[in-house]
Amino acid sequence: MFPMIDKTYSSTAAAVADIPDGSSIAVGGFGLVGIPTLLINALREQGAGDLTIISNNCGTDGHGLGLLLEAGRISKTIGSYIGSNREYARRYLEGELTVEFTPQGTLAERMRAGGAGIPAFYTTAGVGTQVAEGGLPQRYNTDGSVAIVSEPKETREFDGQLYVMEEGIRADYALVHAHTADRFGNLVFYKTARNFNPDAAMCGAVTVVQAEHLVDEIDPDDIHLPGIHVNRVVHVGPQETGIENRTVSS
């Protein structure tokens, strides 16, 4: 019989206290849905910088990862889109930030693959574009000229179809939001807030979870992500989902 390990931490501050400068961090969420807001805030207060953030997007102005960005803590992002984050666009275009764009489904699979121990895989997404052929601007100079571009990727043909090779992602840390967790790190996500959270959790060498509800036990059939992928759990109580783009009709 293996001993049960209690993975709970007393606070978000304690859970992120050892994250050092220069860390790569996978962060769950899609837009502002399912983002680990309180863990991001704790990391901002903690002060770690020169971070590489792996996430679908980088929050919005004044919310989520946007706060880390505004504080100058992020040096590189790996994600799918900039969205309506004006500070993200400004830092990228003015040469303050390195940005590696990755197709959305490819990003999810890169994280899942990293967590599953798969070093690389082949996909048709990006074939025939700069995603595969290279040349995507990743960093600009302050004068607007391009400083760094993406490199060409390996391609291979299978059954007459060309595929591009994408590498799995393994991050130093992962920050994740869950609806329910038990003390052993087993997780349940709520509807669309599941999004990138399981993939981010899998690819982190140290995975930190903020959970709205903490229970003693979750029925095995109800578990969305087993606790083997989770190192730390913080009970944060119910959280409100932000609205990325508010539309009002008269």
VENRAFEN-V576199 format. One record per residue. N is the residue number from 1. RES is the residue in one letter. SS is DSSP state (h for helix, s for strand, l for the rest). PHI is phi in whole degrees, 0 to 359 (* if undefined). BURIAL is + if it has 16 or more other C-alpha atoms within 10 Angstrom, else -. Layout:
{{N RES SS PHI BURIAL} {N RES SS PHI BURIAL}}
//
This chain:
{{1 M l * -} {2 F l 279 -} {3 P l 291 -} {4 M l 277 -} {5 I l 257 -} {6 D l 280 -} {7 K l 259 +} {8 T s 284 +} {9 Y s 243 +} {10 S l 285 -} {11 S l 203 +} {12 T h 295 +} {13 A h 299 +} {14 A h 293 -} {15 A h 288 +} {16 V h 247 +} {17 A l 300 -} {18 D l 263 -} {19 I l 288 +} {20 P l 269 -} {21 D l 304 -} {22 G l 83 +} {23 S l 286 +} {24 S s 262 +} {25 I s 226 +} {26 A s 275 +} {27 V s 232 +} {28 G l 285 +} {29 G l 118 +} {30 F s 220 +} {31 G l 64 +} {32 L l 248 +} {33 V s 267 +} {34 G l 74 +} {35 I l 274 +} {36 P l 278 +} {37 T h 307 +} {38 L h 289 +} {39 L h 291 +} {40 I h 297 +} {41 N h 298 +} {42 A h 295 +} {43 L h 293 +} {44 R h 297 +} {45 E h 293 -} {46 Q h 294 +} {47 G l 103 -} {48 A l 299 +} {49 G l 228 +} {50 D l 53 -} {51 L s 270 +} {52 T s 259 +} {53 I s 256 +} {54 I s 251 +} {55 S l 199 +} {56 N l 307 +} {57 N l 216 +} {58 C l 239 +} {59 G l 68 +} {60 T s 230 +} {61 D l 301 +} {62 G l 84 -} {63 H s 222 +} {64 G l 57 +} {65 L h 297 +} {66 G h 303 +} {67 L h 290 +} {68 L h 295 +} {69 L h 296 +} {70 E h 298 -} {71 A l 280 -} {72 G l 75 +} {73 R l 270 +} {74 I s 254 +} {75 S s 256 +} {76 K s 210 +} {77 T s 233 +} {78 I s 239 +} {79 G s 197 +} {80 S l 258 +} {81 Y l 200 +} {82 I l 271 +} {83 G l 68 -} {84 S l 263 +} {85 N l 278 +} {86 R h 293 -} {87 E h 291 +} {88 Y h 299 +} {89 A h 298 -} {90 R h 297 -} {91 R h 297 +} {92 Y h 295 +} {93 L h 288 +} {94 E l 262 -} {95 G l 80 +} {96 E l 260 +} {97 L l 211 +} {98 T s 267 +} {99 V s 234 +} {100 E s 253 +} {101 F s 277 +} {102 T l 223 +} {103 P l 308 -} {104 Q h 302 +} {105 G h 295 -} {106 T h 296 +} {107 L h 300 +} {108 A h 300 +} {109 E h 289 +} {110 R h 298 +} {111 M h 290 +} {112 R h 298 +} {113 A h 297 +} {114 G h 302 +} {115 G h 291 +} {116 A h 269 -} {117 G l 80 -} {118 I l 262 -} {119 P l 289 -} {120 A s 197 -} {121 F s 206 -} {122 Y s 249 +} {123 T s 214 +} {124 T l 277 -} {125 A l 297 +} {126 G l 97 +} {127 V l 298 +} {128 G l 83 -} {129 T l 236 -} {130 Q h 293 +} {131 V h 302 +} {132 A h 268 +} {133 E h 274 +} {134 G l 86 -} {135 G l 105 -} {136 L l 290 +} {137 P s 297 +} {138 Q s 254 +} {139 R s 207 +} {140 Y s 256 +} {141 N l 278 -} {142 T l 294 -} {143 D l 272 -} {144 G l 95 -} {145 S l 284 -} {146 V s 276 +} {147 A s 265 -} {148 I s 224 -} {149 V s 239 +} {150 S l 291 +} {151 E l 273 -} {152 P l 299 -} {153 K l 252 -} {154 E l 295 -} {155 T s 236 +} {156 R s 206 -} {157 E s 262 -} {158 F s 232 -} {159 D l 51 -} {160 G l 83 -} {161 Q s 249 -} {162 L s 273 -} {163 Y s 234 +} {164 V s 251 +} {165 M s 274 +} {166 E s 241 +} {167 E s 271 +} {168 G l 295 +} {169 I l 250 +} {170 R l 235 +} {171 A s 265 +} {172 D s 294 +} {173 Y s 222 +} {174 A s 223 +} {175 L s 244 +} {176 V s 222 +} {177 H s 248 +} {178 A s 229 +} {179 H s 286 +} {180 T s 222 +} {181 A s 222 +} {182 D s 256 +} {183 R l 291 +} {184 F l 261 +} {185 G l 93 +} {186 N l 291 +} {187 L s 235 +} {188 V s 232 +} {189 F l 255 +} {190 Y l 254 -} {191 K h 49 -} {192 T h 290 -} {193 A h 289 +} {194 R h 292 +} {195 N l 20 +} {196 F l 274 +} {197 N h 299 +} {198 P h 298 +} {199 D h 294 +} {200 A h 298 +} {201 A h 299 +} {202 M h 294 +} {203 C h 271 +} {204 G s 277 +} {205 A s 294 +} {206 V s 233 +} {207 T s 253 +} {208 V s 246 +} {209 V s 240 +} {210 Q s 260 +} {211 A s 239 +} {212 E s 290 +} {213 H s 229 +} {214 L s 242 +} {215 V s 235 -} {216 D l 285 -} {217 E l 203 -} {218 I l 243 +} {219 D l 303 -} {220 P h 308 -} {221 D h 288 -} {222 D h 261 -} {223 I l 285 +} {224 H l 272 -} {225 L s 220 +} {226 P l 288 +} {227 G h 295 +} {228 I h 298 -} {229 H h 270 +} {230 V l 241 +} {231 N l 251 +} {232 R s 219 +} {233 V s 230 +} {234 V s 237 +} {235 H s 278 +} {236 V l 243 +} {237 G l 80 -} {238 P l 302 -} {239 Q l 235 -} {240 E l 272 -} {241 T l 272 -} {242 G l 285 +} {243 I l 248 -} {244 E l 288 +} {245 N l 230 -} {246 R l 268 -} {247 T l 245 -} {248 V l 240 -} {249 S l 254 -} {250 S l 268 -}}
//
